[in-house]
Amino acid sequence: MIGNVTAWGRRGYTILEEGDLDPVTRMLRVRHYLVADRNGETVPQRFPSLEVARAYIEALEEQ
């Protein structure tokens, strides 16, 4: 299940939360983060934290 989506960077990247719905709290348990380009295509990597996903996008934009 996809949770919140956060825009990041200058080139239209987004960071998506991916996880499972907790049946008790009904909140999303984030397992990892995905990065999508401006066309909505996700990169193959999964990122353990929001900070790591942000750093990945920043590195892409420096190239």
JOBEL-V49471 format. One record per pair of residues at least 24 apart in sequence whose ideal C-beta (glycine too) atoms are under 10 Angstrom apart, sorted by the first residue. I is the first residue (numbers start at 1). J is the second residue. If there is no record, write none. Layout:
i:I j:J
i:I j:J
This chain:
i:1 j:28
i:1 j:29
i:1 j:30
i:1 j:31
i:2 j:28
i:2 j:34
i:3 j:27
i:3 j:28
i:3 j:29
i:3 j:30
i:3 j:33
i:4 j:28
i:4 j:30
i:4 j:33
i:4 j:50
i:5 j:34
i:5 j:36
i:6 j:33
i:6 j:50
i:6 j:53
i:6 j:54
i:8 j:35
i:8 j:50
i:8 j:53
i:8 j:54
i:8 j:56
i:8 j:57
i:8 j:58
i:8 j:61
i:9 j:35
i:9 j:38
i:9 j:54
i:9 j:56
i:9 j:57
i:9 j:58
i:9 j:60
i:9 j:61
i:10 j:57
i:10 j:58
i:10 j:61
i:11 j:37
i:11 j:38
i:11 j:57
i:11 j:60
i:11 j:61
i:12 j:36
i:12 j:37
i:12 j:38
i:12 j:39
i:12 j:40
i:13 j:37
i:13 j:38
i:13 j:43
i:13 j:53
i:13 j:54
i:13 j:56
i:13 j:57
i:13 j:58
i:13 j:60
i:13 j:61
i:14 j:38
i:14 j:40
i:14 j:42
i:14 j:53
i:14 j:57
i:15 j:47
i:15 j:50
i:15 j:52
i:15 j:53
i:15 j:54
i:15 j:56
i:15 j:57
i:16 j:42
i:16 j:53
i:17 j:50
i:17 j:53
i:18 j:42
i:18 j:46
i:18 j:47
i:35 j:60
